[in-house]
Amino acid sequence: MPTRKIRRPTTIHPLIECVIFDLDDTLYDCFGQRVRLTHRFAAAAMVKAGIRADAAAVYRARMKAFRDDPTLRHIDEIVCRRFGSNRKQDKERISEAARDAYFNCPVGKLTLFRGSRPLLHFLRKRGVRIFVVTFGEPKIQRAKVRALGLEDEPAIEAIYYADRAKAMTKDIALKQIQEKTGLPPGRILVVGDRPLSEIRAGKSLRMHTVRLKRGEFRAQKPAGPEETADYEVRTISEVRGLPYLFGGKKTQPRIHANERE
């Protein structure tokens, strides 16, 4: 399916010297490899926390709610209402248990999208500085990074872990990367799948943005121009064909593992 252009860039071929990638459903298929399993964990946790139903029924209810809106706030609200847990205290306790289970679901074998590593190497050869920013439970996100073989990937300069406590958010991470590189925002590209998250954060900093429209949030619509990416693509490989001039310094020093936190 061809790339869909959202709006015309201000220049024909903007120079990009830094690319910031989201992780889940951007560099690998989180929806296919993780989402159903995490919702099973969340369903079991809801039962343990007091939902009056068996885990299979709660899981089915979660996935039905997911099809309408994949945000956890919506899913937890629908499931609690479905099984009669309407007291505010009960809903808060059950939802907290569900989210803790969802974000702490153990990590097994994971594989990158076929085009992810070739794209990283393509950019690296052109001197583009590459960063990854991911959100979730940091220890689980680090386990994903290890499972995907990205922990020691020489093309990636650093990985930033945004957390649920908001000690680090994607907005903060993007700003820190800009400060670290010393680049103007017009030379930085953000690639992700969520309009409300990394796309909004990138646009708020006046960076270029590309949305990978697939996975868990593929049906999510931008709330307005502030969440509308410059381009939408269906596969990660399409990024290299967009009308940007990728290039900067020819080489970048490799960061040691203890500097990647």
Secondary structure, DSSP 8 states (H G I E B T S, - for coil): ---EE-S--SSSS-EE-EEEE--BTTTB-HIIIIIHHHHHHHHHHHHHHT-SS-HHHHHHHHHHHHHH---HHHHHHHHHHHTT--SHHHHHHHHHHHHHHHHT-------B-TTHHHHHHHHHHTT-EEEEEEEE-HHHHHHHHHHTT-TT-TTEEEEEEEETT-SS-HHHHHHHHHHHHT--GGGEEEEES-IIIIIHHHHHTT-EEEEE--STTTT---SSGGG--SEEESSGGGGGGSS-EE---S------GGG--
